Amino acid sequence: MKLAVIGGGSTYTPELVDGLARMRDQLNVEELVLMDPNVDRLAIVADFAQRMLDQVDSQIVLTRTTDQTQAIEDSHAVLLQLRVGGQSARAIDESFPLECNCIGQETTGAGGLAKAMRTVPLVLELAQNVQRHAHKDAWLIDFTNPVGIVTRALLDQDSRAIGLCNAAIGFQRFIAQLLNIAPHQVRLAHTGLNHLTWIRQVFVDGKDILPELLHTYGDALARKTELPVELLRFQKAIPSYYLQYFYRHDEVVSDMSSSGTRAAEVIKIEQELLELYRDPELVSKPDLLDQRGGAYYSEAAVELIASLLGNVPSGSVSSANIRNNGALPFLDDQAVIETMCTISPLGATALEIPTVDPALAGLISHVSAYEELAVDTAIHGGRDRVVKALFAHPLIGQWEQANKLADLLIASNKDHLAWA
């Protein structure tokens, strides 16, 4: 089996390679292709990845290339981990919204729209290349943010695509650590949109223990989500970390304005990681990689790919970004949701979702409507569409702000927008 990673020069890649090496009993990869247009960065990451594989006597053949078609050709799965414009573009995404007292973040609000507009056109071209050159049953697995918007664009183009996020598996592992049990003993009811999810049930031995969890470990869960413990107990749910941008908007904007962007921190971490990766003595992923984000990404990816390709028994359960198709009755069928699914070579099917409280359903519906507009804006462009999408976002929703943000977004992304 051949697996291609588009964006293989990412500092995340060793996390994936580590998972492929450790979990080879689940997923028998014969060839792993790392594709990236940045030759120097690709060389550093690929050399380190090869040492990692050699250290465990892996039989995976590692190939590196700057040729997208070569990477995709005959691949059974193509994993997307792109960052159009690099971390410098991310720094701008996280900065310009603050001029309007709005959240500066790479996956939501104005910054998220900017990233989507740079990313979606390129990803759709790539998907056409996958349809022409990959294995006839190949899967496109999107880990590129904003995952919900990118996945919806791919599905609208009839790609055999599925979106992947590490939020659910991260919480599963965290809760298992709190309870001092094995991760497989914890099953979550995790639902919403990408980066807009809530865990509303936590099953251990068939029993929903979420009420006890919130009572006993509420403070630890609150720290994890960066939200008040009273809010978690009030909602009777564990919100995603990203809900802080909605529930603590003004406080977070103030913090961002005074402390600087996450991008600045990530740029520093990436420079340090690449320096570590250059060390010929380094043969396993460094602890610093955990600070980059994407914890358990490799395990989530391997488990999902193995299920999609039939390497594990059908009916395995994973969190995924898929078409709604009635799973959340208050959303259009074409919407893309993030929820727990059964996975097989036929695709992903949402598990039954308990009735969603109107307060949560309202926010999900609002953001889903924005995501539909964001896909249209990313594909067709034009200032009016940018304004319309921003005006529809619940983190913005004011006419003057939407117009100012649109002008800032377009001005800072002219090199990436064909119509600007």
C-alpha positions as CSV (number, residue, x, y, z in Angstrom):
1,M,0.0,0.0,0.0
2,K,1.2,3.5,-0.9
3,L,0.5,6.5,1.3
4,A,1.2,10.0,0.1
5,V,1.6,13.1,2.3
6,I,1.1,16.4,0.6
7,G,3.0,18.9,2.7
8,G,5.5,16.2,3.8
9,G,8.0,18.9,4.9
10,S,5.8,19.8,7.8
11,T,7.3,19.6,11.2
12,Y,4.2,17.4,12.0
13,T,5.4,14.7,9.7
14,P,7.7,12.8,12.2
15,E,4.6,12.4,14.4
16,L,2.9,10.6,11.5
17,V,6.0,8.5,10.8
18,D,6.2,7.5,14.5
19,G,2.6,6.3,14.3
20,L,3.1,4.3,11.1
21,A,6.2,2.6,12.6
22,R,4.5,1.8,16.0
23,M,1.1,0.7,14.5
24,R,2.4,-1.3,11.6
25,D,0.2,-4.2,12.7
26,Q,-2.9,-2.1,11.9
27,L,-1.7,-0.5,8.7
28,N,0.8,-2.2,6.4
29,V,2.3,0.7,4.5
30,E,4.8,-0.4,1.8
31,E,5.7,3.0,0.5
32,L,5.4,6.4,2.2
33,V,5.9,9.4,-0.1
34,L,6.6,12.8,1.3
35,M,5.8,15.6,-1.1
36,D,6.7,19.3,-0.5
37,P,7.7,22.2,-2.8
38,N,10.2,23.4,-0.2
39,V,13.3,21.3,-1.1
40,D,15.5,22.3,1.9
41,R,12.7,21.7,4.5
42,L,11.7,18.4,2.8
43,A,15.3,17.2,2.9
44,I,15.6,17.8,6.7
45,V,12.3,16.2,7.5
46,A,12.7,13.2,5.2
47,D,16.2,12.5,6.4
48,F,15.0,12.4,10.0
49,A,11.9,10.3,9.0
50,Q,14.3,7.8,7.4
51,R,16.3,7.5,10.5
52,M,13.2,7.0,12.6
53,L,12.2,4.1,10.3
54,D,15.7,2.6,10.3
55,Q,15.8,2.7,14.1
56,V,12.8,0.3,14.3
57,D,13.8,-1.8,11.2
58,S,10.7,-0.7,9.4
59,Q,10.2,-2.2,5.9
60,I,8.4,1.0,4.7
61,V,10.2,2.5,1.6
62,L,10.4,6.3,2.1
63,T,10.3,8.4,-1.0
64,R,10.6,12.2,-1.2
65,T,9.6,14.4,-4.1
66,T,8.6,17.9,-5.1
67,D,6.4,16.5,-7.9
68,Q,2.8,16.3,-6.7
69,T,1.7,13.9,-9.5
70,Q,4.6,11.5,-8.7
71,A,3.5,11.4,-5.1
72,I,-0.1,10.8,-5.8
73,E,0.3,8.2,-8.6
74,D,-1.2,4.9,-7.5
75,S,-1.6,6.1,-3.9
76,H,-4.3,4.4,-1.8
77,A,-4.6,7.3,0.5
78,V,-3.5,10.9,0.2
79,L,-3.1,12.9,3.4
80,L,-3.3,16.7,3.1
81,Q,-1.4,18.8,5.6
82,L,-0.9,22.1,3.8
83,R,-0.1,25.6,4.9
84,V,-0.4,28.0,1.9
85,G,1.7,31.0,2.7
86,G,3.5,29.3,5.6
87,Q,3.7,30.6,9.1
88,S,4.2,34.2,7.9
89,A,0.6,34.1,6.5
90,R,-0.6,32.6,9.7
91,A,0.9,35.5,11.7
92,I,-1.0,37.9,9.5
93,D,-4.3,35.9,9.9
94,E,-3.9,36.2,13.7
95,S,-3.0,39.9,13.7
96,F,-5.3,41.8,11.3
97,P,-8.6,40.9,13.0
98,L,-7.3,42.4,16.3
99,E,-7.4,45.8,14.6
100,C,-11.2,45.4,14.7
101,N,-11.2,44.0,18.2
102,C,-12.0,40.6,16.8
103,I,-10.5,37.2,17.4
104,G,-7.2,36.6,15.5
105,Q,-7.1,32.9,14.9
106,E,-6.1,30.7,12.0
107,T,-9.2,28.4,11.9
108,T,-12.2,30.7,12.8
109,G,-13.4,34.2,12.3
110,A,-11.6,36.5,9.7
111,G,-8.3,34.7,10.0
112,G,-9.9,31.3,9.4
113,L,-11.7,32.7,6.3
114,A,-8.4,34.1,5.0
115,K,-6.7,30.7,5.4
116,A,-9.7,29.0,3.7
117,M,-9.5,31.4,0.7
118,R,-5.8,30.6,0.2
119,T,-6.2,26.9,0.7
120,V,-9.4,25.7,-1.0
121,P,-8.5,26.5,-4.6
122,L,-5.2,24.7,-4.3
123,V,-6.8,21.7,-2.6
124,L,-9.5,21.4,-5.3
125,E,-6.8,21.4,-8.0
126,L,-5.0,18.7,-6.0
127,A,-8.2,16.7,-5.7
128,Q,-8.6,16.6,-9.4
129,N,-5.0,15.3,-9.7
130,V,-5.9,12.6,-7.2
131,Q,-8.9,11.5,-9.3
132,R,-6.7,11.3,-12.4
133,H,-3.6,9.6,-10.9
134,A,-4.3,7.9,-7.6
135,H,-5.6,4.4,-7.1
136,K,-9.2,4.2,-8.2
137,D,-10.4,3.7,-4.6
138,A,-8.1,6.2,-3.1
139,W,-9.2,8.3,-0.1
140,L,-8.3,12.0,0.4
141,I,-7.8,12.6,4.1
142,D,-7.8,16.2,5.0
143,F,-5.9,17.4,8.1
144,T,-5.6,20.9,6.7
145,N,-7.3,23.7,8.6
146,P,-10.0,24.9,8.5
147,V,-10.9,21.2,8.2
148,G,-14.7,21.6,8.0
149,I,-14.6,24.1,5.2
150,V,-11.9,22.4,3.2
151,T,-13.6,19.0,3.6
152,R,-16.9,20.5,2.5
153,A,-15.3,22.0,-0.6
154,L,-13.8,18.6,-1.5
155,L,-17.1,16.8,-1.0
156,D,-18.9,19.4,-3.1
157,Q,-16.5,18.5,-5.9
158,D,-17.4,14.8,-5.4
159,S,-14.0,13.8,-4.0
160,R,-13.7,10.7,-2.0
161,A,-12.7,12.7,1.0
162,I,-13.0,12.7,4.8
163,G,-11.8,15.3,7.3
164,L,-9.6,14.4,10.3
165,C,-9.1,16.3,13.6
166,N,-7.2,15.2,16.7
167,A,-9.6,16.9,19.2
168,A,-11.6,13.8,20.1
169,I,-8.7,11.4,20.4
170,G,-6.9,14.1,22.5
171,F,-9.8,14.3,24.9
172,Q,-10.1,10.5,25.0
173,R,-6.5,10.1,26.0
174,F,-6.8,13.0,28.5
175,I,-9.8,11.5,30.2
176,A,-8.2,8.0,30.3
177,Q,-5.2,9.6,32.1
178,L,-7.5,11.3,34.6
179,L,-9.2,8.0,35.3
180,N,-6.0,5.9,35.1
181,I,-7.5,3.5,32.6
182,A,-6.6,2.4,29.1
183,P,-7.8,4.8,26.3
184,H,-9.9,2.1,24.6
185,Q,-12.0,1.9,27.7
186,V,-13.2,5.5,27.1
187,R,-15.9,6.1,24.4
188,L,-17.0,9.7,23.7
189,A,-20.1,11.2,22.3
190,H,-18.3,14.1,20.5
191,T,-20.4,16.2,18.1
192,G,-20.6,19.6,16.4
193,L,-18.5,21.2,13.7
194,N,-14.8,21.1,13.3
195,H,-13.4,23.2,16.2
196,L,-16.9,23.7,17.4
197,T,-17.7,20.5,19.3
198,W,-19.0,19.4,22.6
199,I,-18.5,16.1,24.4
200,R,-21.9,15.4,25.9
201,Q,-21.4,11.8,27.0
202,V,-18.4,9.8,28.2
203,F,-18.9,6.0,28.4
204,V,-16.8,3.7,30.5
205,D,-18.0,0.1,30.7
206,G,-21.2,1.1,29.0
207,K,-22.1,3.8,31.6
208,D,-22.2,7.5,30.9
209,I,-19.9,8.9,33.6
210,L,-19.8,12.5,32.4
211,P,-21.7,13.9,35.4
212,E,-19.3,12.3,37.8
213,L,-16.4,13.4,35.6
214,L,-17.5,17.0,35.7
215,H,-18.0,16.8,39.5
216,T,-14.7,15.2,40.3
217,Y,-12.4,16.4,37.6
218,G,-14.1,19.6,36.6
219,D,-11.1,21.9,37.3
220,A,-8.8,19.8,35.2
221,L,-11.2,19.7,32.3
222,A,-11.7,23.5,32.7
223,R,-8.0,24.1,32.4
224,K,-7.9,21.8,29.3
225,T,-10.6,23.8,27.6
226,E,-9.5,27.2,29.0
227,L,-13.1,27.8,30.1
228,P,-14.7,28.3,33.6
229,V,-15.6,25.1,35.3
230,E,-19.0,26.6,36.1
231,L,-19.7,26.8,32.4
232,L,-18.9,23.1,31.8
233,R,-21.2,22.1,34.6
234,F,-23.9,24.5,33.4
235,Q,-23.8,23.0,29.9
236,K,-23.4,19.5,31.2
237,A,-20.8,19.1,28.5
238,I,-17.1,19.4,27.7
239,P,-16.7,22.1,25.0
240,S,-13.8,22.2,22.6
241,Y,-10.9,24.4,23.4
242,Y,-11.9,26.6,20.5
243,L,-15.2,27.5,22.2
244,Q,-13.2,29.9,24.3
245,Y,-13.2,32.2,21.3
246,F,-17.0,32.4,21.5
247,Y,-17.6,32.1,25.3
248,R,-14.7,34.4,26.4
249,H,-14.4,36.5,23.2
250,D,-13.5,39.9,24.7
251,E,-11.1,38.5,27.3
252,V,-9.3,36.4,24.7
253,V,-9.0,39.4,22.3
254,S,-7.5,41.4,25.1
255,D,-5.0,38.6,25.9
256,M,-4.1,38.2,22.2
257,S,-3.5,42.0,21.8
258,S,-1.2,42.1,24.8
259,S,0.7,38.8,24.5
260,G,1.2,38.3,20.8
261,T,0.1,35.7,18.4
262,R,0.3,31.9,18.6
263,A,2.1,32.1,15.2
264,A,5.1,33.8,16.7
265,E,5.4,31.0,19.2
266,V,5.0,28.3,16.6
267,I,7.6,29.9,14.3
268,K,10.1,29.7,17.2
269,I,9.1,26.0,17.9
270,E,9.4,25.1,14.2
271,Q,12.9,26.6,14.0
272,E,14.0,24.6,17.0
273,L,12.4,21.4,15.7
274,L,14.1,21.7,12.3
275,E,17.4,22.3,14.1
276,L,16.8,19.1,16.1
277,Y,15.8,17.2,13.0
278,R,19.1,18.0,11.4
279,D,21.0,16.2,14.1
280,P,22.1,12.8,12.6
281,E,22.0,11.3,16.1
282,L,18.3,12.0,16.5
283,V,16.3,8.8,15.7
284,S,13.0,9.4,17.5
285,K,10.6,12.3,17.7
286,P,11.7,14.9,20.3
287,D,9.6,16.0,23.2
288,L,9.4,19.5,21.8
289,L,7.1,18.2,19.0
290,D,4.3,17.9,21.6
291,Q,4.4,21.7,21.9
292,R,3.8,22.1,18.2
293,G,0.2,20.8,18.5
294,G,-1.4,17.9,16.8
295,A,-1.0,15.5,19.7
296,Y,-2.1,11.9,18.8
297,Y,-2.5,13.0,15.2
298,S,-0.6,10.0,14.1
299,E,-2.8,7.5,16.0
300,A,-6.0,9.2,14.7
301,A,-4.7,9.1,11.2
302,V,-3.5,5.5,11.3
303,E,-6.7,4.2,12.8
304,L,-8.8,6.1,10.3
305,I,-6.8,5.1,7.2
306,A,-6.6,1.4,8.4
307,S,-10.4,1.4,8.7
308,L,-11.0,3.1,5.3
309,L,-8.7,0.6,3.6
310,G,-10.1,-2.4,5.3
311,N,-7.0,-3.3,7.3
312,V,-9.1,-3.6,10.5
313,P,-12.5,-5.1,11.0
314,S,-15.4,-2.9,9.6
315,G,-17.3,-1.0,12.1
316,S,-14.4,0.6,14.0
317,V,-15.3,4.0,15.5
318,S,-13.4,7.3,14.9
319,S,-14.2,11.0,15.0
320,A,-14.4,12.4,11.4
321,N,-15.7,15.3,9.4
322,I,-18.4,14.0,7.1
323,R,-21.6,15.1,5.3
324,N,-24.5,15.7,7.8
325,N,-27.0,13.6,5.9
326,G,-29.6,14.0,8.6
327,A,-27.4,13.2,11.6
328,L,-28.1,16.7,13.0
329,P,-31.7,17.3,11.9
330,F,-31.4,21.1,12.3
331,L,-28.7,21.3,9.6
332,D,-28.9,20.9,5.8
333,D,-27.8,17.4,4.6
334,Q,-24.9,19.0,2.7
335,A,-23.4,20.5,5.8
336,V,-20.2,18.9,7.1
337,I,-20.2,18.0,10.7
338,E,-17.6,16.5,13.1
339,T,-18.9,13.5,15.0
340,M,-18.2,9.9,16.0
341,C,-18.6,7.5,13.1
342,T,-18.3,3.9,12.2
343,I,-15.6,3.6,9.5
344,S,-15.3,1.0,6.7
345,P,-14.0,0.9,3.1
346,L,-17.5,2.3,2.2
347,G,-16.8,5.4,4.2
348,A,-18.0,6.9,7.4
349,T,-21.5,6.7,8.9
350,A,-22.4,8.9,11.9
351,L,-23.4,7.2,15.1
352,E,-26.7,8.2,16.5
353,I,-26.5,11.6,18.1
354,P,-28.5,12.5,21.3
355,T,-30.8,15.5,20.9
356,V,-28.8,18.7,20.9
357,D,-29.7,21.5,23.3
358,P,-31.2,24.5,21.4
359,A,-28.4,26.7,22.8
360,L,-25.8,24.5,21.2
361,A,-27.8,23.9,18.0
362,G,-28.2,27.6,17.4
363,L,-24.5,28.2,17.5
364,I,-23.8,25.1,15.3
365,S,-26.4,26.3,12.8
366,H,-24.9,29.8,12.7
367,V,-21.4,28.7,12.1
368,S,-22.5,26.1,9.6
369,A,-24.2,28.8,7.5
370,Y,-21.0,30.8,7.6
371,E,-19.0,27.8,6.4
372,E,-21.3,27.4,3.4
373,L,-20.6,31.0,2.5
374,A,-16.9,30.5,3.2
375,V,-16.7,27.7,0.6
376,D,-18.5,29.8,-2.0
377,T,-16.2,32.8,-1.2
378,A,-13.0,30.7,-1.5
379,I,-14.0,29.3,-4.8
380,H,-15.5,32.3,-6.5
381,G,-13.8,35.3,-4.8
382,G,-15.0,38.9,-4.8
383,R,-15.2,41.5,-2.1
384,D,-18.9,41.2,-1.7
385,R,-18.7,37.5,-0.9
386,V,-15.9,38.2,1.6
387,V,-18.1,40.8,3.3
388,K,-21.1,38.5,3.3
389,A,-19.2,35.6,4.8
390,L,-17.6,37.7,7.5
391,F,-20.9,39.5,8.3
392,A,-22.5,36.0,8.8
393,H,-19.8,34.8,11.3
394,P,-21.0,35.0,14.9
395,L,-17.6,36.3,16.0
396,I,-18.1,39.3,13.8
397,G,-21.7,40.0,12.8
398,Q,-21.3,43.8,12.6
399,W,-21.5,45.7,9.3
400,E,-18.6,48.1,9.8
401,Q,-16.3,45.4,11.2
402,A,-17.2,43.0,8.3
403,N,-16.3,45.7,5.7
404,K,-13.0,46.7,7.4
405,L,-12.0,43.1,7.9
406,A,-12.8,42.3,4.3
407,D,-10.4,45.1,3.1
408,L,-7.7,44.0,5.5
409,L,-8.1,40.4,4.5
410,I,-7.9,41.1,0.8
411,A,-5.0,43.5,1.1
412,S,-2.9,41.0,3.1
413,N,-3.6,38.1,0.8
414,K,-3.3,39.7,-2.7
415,D,-0.4,37.4,-3.6
416,H,-2.7,34.3,-3.0
417,L,-6.0,35.5,-4.5
418,A,-6.2,35.2,-8.2
419,W,-9.1,37.7,-8.4
420,A,-7.7,40.4,-6.0
